[in-house]
């Protein structure tokens, strides 16, 4: 299914983005004591994960279209 081998890269990058926002959430909560900061950045961590995954779906589609156009021009 992952013919361009981007699955592992997208998984690692999505986790890194999520951990970054979770780190900001914990640090912000410790400094301010405001739970809304933690909740906001917790939500951003979840959204960031899915945004990275969606971006890599687009990258895979772009790679597929480039591969198809190269096959069409070779024929």
MODELLER restraints for C-alpha pairs under 7 A, 6 or more apart:
rsr = mdl.restraints
at = mdl.atoms
rsr.add(forms.Gaussian(group=physical.xy_distance, feature=features.Distance(at['CA:4:A'], at['CA:60:A']), mean=6.98, stdev=0.5))
rsr.add(forms.Gaussian(group=physical.xy_distance, feature=features.Distance(at['CA:10:A'], at['CA:52:A']), mean=6.79, stdev=0.5))
rsr.add(forms.Gaussian(group=physical.xy_distance, feature=features.Distance(at['CA:10:A'], at['CA:53:A']), mean=6.13, stdev=0.5))
rsr.add(forms.Gaussian(group=physical.xy_distance, feature=features.Distance(at['CA:10:A'], at['CA:56:A']), mean=6.26, stdev=0.5))
rsr.add(forms.Gaussian(group=physical.xy_distance, feature=features.Distance(at['CA:14:A'], at['CA:48:A']), mean=6.97, stdev=0.5))
rsr.add(forms.Gaussian(group=physical.xy_distance, feature=features.Distance(at['CA:14:A'], at['CA:49:A']), mean=4.64, stdev=0.5))
rsr.add(forms.Gaussian(group=physical.xy_distance, feature=features.Distance(at['CA:14:A'], at['CA:52:A']), mean=5.45, stdev=0.5))
rsr.add(forms.Gaussian(group=physical.xy_distance, feature=features.Distance(at['CA:14:A'], at['CA:53:A']), mean=6.69, stdev=0.5))
rsr.add(forms.Gaussian(group=physical.xy_distance, feature=features.Distance(at['CA:15:A'], at['CA:49:A']), mean=6.55, stdev=0.5))
rsr.add(forms.Gaussian(group=physical.xy_distance, feature=features.Distance(at['CA:17:A'], at['CA:45:A']), mean=6.95, stdev=0.5))
rsr.add(forms.Gaussian(group=physical.xy_distance, feature=features.Distance(at['CA:17:A'], at['CA:48:A']), mean=6.26, stdev=0.5))
rsr.add(forms.Gaussian(group=physical.xy_distance, feature=features.Distance(at['CA:17:A'], at['CA:49:A']), mean=6.61, stdev=0.5))
rsr.add(forms.Gaussian(group=physical.xy_distance, feature=features.Distance(at['CA:18:A'], at['CA:45:A']), mean=4.26, stdev=0.5))
rsr.add(forms.Gaussian(group=physical.xy_distance, feature=features.Distance(at['CA:18:A'], at['CA:46:A']), mean=6.49, stdev=0.5))
rsr.add(forms.Gaussian(group=physical.xy_distance, feature=features.Distance(at['CA:18:A'], at['CA:48:A']), mean=6.06, stdev=0.5))
rsr.add(forms.Gaussian(group=physical.xy_distance, feature=features.Distance(at['CA:18:A'], at['CA:49:A']), mean=5.73, stdev=0.5))
rsr.add(forms.Gaussian(group=physical.xy_distance, feature=features.Distance(at['CA:21:A'], at['CA:41:A']), mean=5.62, stdev=0.5))
rsr.add(forms.Gaussian(group=physical.xy_distance, feature=features.Distance(at['CA:21:A'], at['CA:42:A']), mean=6.71, stdev=0.5))
rsr.add(forms.Gaussian(group=physical.xy_distance, feature=features.Distance(at['CA:21:A'], at['CA:44:A']), mean=6.50, stdev=0.5))
rsr.add(forms.Gaussian(group=physical.xy_distance, feature=features.Distance(at['CA:21:A'], at['CA:45:A']), mean=5.00, stdev=0.5))
rsr.add(forms.Gaussian(group=physical.xy_distance, feature=features.Distance(at['CA:22:A'], at['CA:41:A']), mean=6.41, stdev=0.5))
rsr.add(forms.Gaussian(group=physical.xy_distance, feature=features.Distance(at['CA:22:A'], at['CA:42:A']), mean=5.80, stdev=0.5))
rsr.add(forms.Gaussian(group=physical.xy_distance, feature=features.Distance(at['CA:22:A'], at['CA:45:A']), mean=6.07, stdev=0.5))
rsr.add(forms.Gaussian(group=physical.xy_distance, feature=features.Distance(at['CA:24:A'], at['CA:41:A']), mean=6.80, stdev=0.5))
rsr.add(forms.Gaussian(group=physical.xy_distance, feature=features.Distance(at['CA:25:A'], at['CA:37:A']), mean=6.34, stdev=0.5))
rsr.add(forms.Gaussian(group=physical.xy_distance, feature=features.Distance(at['CA:25:A'], at['CA:38:A']), mean=4.31, stdev=0.5))
rsr.add(forms.Gaussian(group=physical.xy_distance, feature=features.Distance(at['CA:25:A'], at['CA:41:A']), mean=4.99, stdev=0.5))
rsr.add(forms.Gaussian(group=physical.xy_distance, feature=features.Distance(at['CA:25:A'], at['CA:42:A']), mean=6.19, stdev=0.5))
rsr.add(forms.Gaussian(group=physical.xy_distance, feature=features.Distance(at['CA:26:A'], at['CA:38:A']), mean=6.26, stdev=0.5))
rsr.add(forms.Gaussian(group=physical.xy_distance, feature=features.Distance(at['CA:28:A'], at['CA:37:A']), mean=6.37, stdev=0.5))
rsr.add(forms.Gaussian(group=physical.xy_distance, feature=features.Distance(at['CA:28:A'], at['CA:38:A']), mean=6.68, stdev=0.5))
rsr.add(forms.Gaussian(group=physical.xy_distance, feature=features.Distance(at['CA:29:A'], at['CA:35:A']), mean=6.21, stdev=0.5))
rsr.add(forms.Gaussian(group=physical.xy_distance, feature=features.Distance(at['CA:29:A'], at['CA:37:A']), mean=6.24, stdev=0.5))
rsr.add(forms.Gaussian(group=physical.xy_distance, feature=features.Distance(at['CA:29:A'], at['CA:38:A']), mean=5.54, stdev=0.5))
